[in-house]
Amino acid sequence: MINNKKYISLILVYHHNPEYSDGGSISMFETARWLQEQGENVCVYTFIRYDPAPAYEPRFLEALGKNIGISHKIIPFTGKDMGKSYHQNVLKLVTDTIKKSETNYAVTCDSDFISLISVSVSGIPGAHFFRSLSNIAIYTNNYYYIKLLQKRTVFTASEFLKEQAKQLLGIKAETWLPIPRFYDRPVLQARNQDNIRNGIGYYSSGKAKGDDIISAVIEKMPDRRFVIMGGAYSFCRPFPDNVEYIGEVSDVGKFYRKINLLLAPSIVKEGLSRVILEAHFNGIPVVANAIGGIPEAMGDTGILIDMDVPGEFFIHKMADKYASAIDRILNDDATYAAYSRKAWERSRIYQTKQNKISLDLYRRYIA
């Protein structure tokens, strides 16, 4: 029997955290894992981002690989080597590493130009994934990189990003987000734990996610309990008495076991809000800004907030809208139950749909 399986490598010089503590890295890991589930040989090439960085050493990746079944290989350079004077050396190192490997299908992502150039000059076919609008916008008016993208299959995380890739870059993309295997991750433990879930949740990765709006909502609603996850929340301790700050957590189920409502007041056009998908898998309703790919992710599982034009009272106006939506959902058991049921149903439908799309795109472009 002839083995037609490929040696697929994810070349992730810029956009990868081997500890998988950010949504983007998790997304690419899940893509790798999905491809491996189809019987492909999959490897992730990354590098030691900081020096020192004990968590990124080969022995850590080796141990992680045993747990998830995906090989990690380190390209030996650090963040210091990414300075202008060393850029060409890094490019040569990455290119030589890939050429010497068994890779015959390469995956790159976002604004990782070094990886894109390396696989292109190596003549290795493959795909490029876009997961955010900001990374698409970086390519605007850069003819050289657009030409490189045109020679690869381009995938986007949402229909919103697909349209943006067409408008901004003139590139025809396919929407593909291999369905996260939430059922074997701690994220779903919230369903089965006898915990009191009475917090209003917010995940922060910086001010663009809506930190200012959340701070104003917390101030307006001292009788409501808020749970904040993420290490980039703009407002420092001490927190108000009605706030539980859990910071960065590897077990995100800890977050979902504490909340019964999620807020997503992003003020930038997100590609597709992962935290909303995770909330759905836990039957948690959502209140979110109607911006970017958020409505596409959310559907009718909560309340979408129209954004006012930013101005002097923008934050307070938005906080008032969020406070009203929170009360509307949490003050009426029937309303809450209806939104929670819709979240469950949407997660089931989404999972079935994405599995079908994934198989179709895999057979068309990779298998």
Secondary structure, DSSP 4 states (H G I P E B T S, - for coil): ------EEEEE-SSS--TT--SHHHHHHHHHHHHHHHTT-EEEEEEE--SSS-GGGSHHHHHHHHHHH--EEEEES--GGGGSGGGHHHHHHHHHHHHHHS--SEEEEETT-HHHHHHHHHTT--EEEEE--HHHHHHTTT-HHHHHHHHTSEEEESSHHHHHHHHHHH----EE--PPP-GGGSGGGHHHH------EEEEE-SSGGGTHHHHHHHHHH-TTS-EEEE-TT-SSPSSPPTTEEEEES-S-THHHHTTEEEEEE--SS--S--HHHHHHHHTT--EEEE--TTHHHHHTTSEEEEPPPPPSTTHHHHHHHHHHHHHHHHHS-HHHHHHHHHHHHHHHHHHHHHHHHHHHHHHHHHT-
